[in-house]
């Protein structure tokens, strides 16, 4: 059976005040859920310790990026081992904003995945196509290529700590969302690419991200190959985020 996961990516948003106002109600609200969803908070790294303290073990906490290097003279970088040492459980890798604004290639992303897994972190690998790629009919080839290349260094014993998040770039922060049916088709293609790579595809959680809100989450999460969501802006408002968590249907996935 696959894990059901809702992860909140704060991106470059946050403050001590936001941590104080947001984490407590999310933690307490998650405690009242009975649908088996796992909830992850992924703040900027500077606030990870504060979130960990308030999460009290009821929420998983992650970092938004890790270095492709283990340690050394790389000023400004945060290693996977450092994130694990702090108590984080999850590393977000390959987000489209990292690809677009910081020039991260699939090869670099594969190195980051390997570093995170070697530090015993769970990895959420982000994949997704641009609007131009979709309109050209290349969406599936682009996304499945990102899956294969980004996870090329995963060992057999590490697949249980791999999650994939499909975020069509044209839907991130735009208010546009892939229809539930379109998202399902891509999630199925991702699962097929995982199987072709030798992964236990039917046990790996695949999340959808891209303008997920309370009013569309239930339709997305009802799809057979959509196991949860990677949430951006809505994760910055406690009740909005909890509403998305509540939208996850009870019962097993997979």
PENOR-V593617 format. One record per backbone hydrogen bond with DSSP energy under -0.5 kcal/mol. CO is the residue of the C=O (numbers start at 1). NH is the residue of the N-H. If there is no record, write none. Layout:
CO	NH
CO	NH
//
This chain:
2	253
3	5
4	38
5	229
6	40
7	9
7	231
8	10
8	42
11	13
13	44
15	19
16	20
17	21
18	22
19	23
22	26
23	27
24	28
25	29
26	30
27	31
28	32
29	32
30	33
36	4
38	6
39	60
40	8
41	62
42	10
44	47
45	48
47	51
48	52
49	53
50	54
51	55
52	56
55	58
60	41
61	89
61	90
62	43
63	92
72	74
74	77
78	67
79	83
80	84
81	85
82	86
83	87
83	88
84	87
89	122
90	63
91	124
93	126
95	98
95	99
96	100
97	101
97	102
98	102
98	104
99	103
105	109
106	110
107	111
108	112
109	113
110	114
111	115
112	116
113	117
114	118
115	119
116	121
117	120
122	91
123	125
123	163
124	93
124	126
125	165
127	167
129	169
129	170
130	134
131	135
132	136
133	138
133	139
134	137
138	142
139	143
140	144
141	145
142	146
143	147
144	148
145	149
146	150
147	151
149	152
151	154
155	158
155	159
156	159
158	161
159	162
161	123
163	125
164	166
164	207
165	127
165	167
166	209
168	171
169	172
171	173
171	174
171	175
179	183
180	184
181	185
182	186
183	187
184	188
185	189
186	190
187	191
188	192
189	193
190	194
191	195
192	196
193	197
194	199
195	198
199	201
200	203
200	204
201	204
205	164
206	227
207	166
208	230
209	168
213	216
213	217
214	218
216	220
217	221
218	222
220	223
223	226
225	227
227	5
228	208
229	7
229	231
230	210
231	9
232	235
233	236
234	237
237	241
238	242
239	243
240	244
241	245
242	246
243	247
244	247
245	248
253	2
//
